[in-house]
């Protein structure tokens, strides 16, 4: 992921400065209200430099979304490569959503706004295809739990992944869009809430 939450500094390369600036402006003002000039000014570069790296505002926006998900999927894959048990992996996956939300707040907020808000003239991105990849990771997780007899053997695993993501979304939106802090033991709360519905083999 190319976006950081701290201010632009000289340690960032030019492309990263542009990406950071664009993500922040898109997240705060929306796609339609953000111009290439705005992005260039915030990044401390000229408009031709923005076009050099990203060709157009549409391509810049789409690149931010795709690179954010690529980063997220790589982080998930690392968790699945670890030799650990189902409970530990599940807790690490749960914490990952919120660690990334706090570290890359603008990026996650932008994805939420694009996914659930009015899209205006923003590029059409196949979020269904991207989210299918996302849910396959979760299906992989809960199948592991089924194999160990810790999760009910439900034929339609989407019911489980949707239940889990629904709880994640509630707390993620609270973190991103309100001043109400999430509980310190949020991962335990989420896992307990979900497990009360899916626990135990049948």
Order of alpha helices (4+ residues) and beta strands (2+ residues): alpha-alpha-alpha-alpha-alpha-alpha-alpha-alpha-alpha
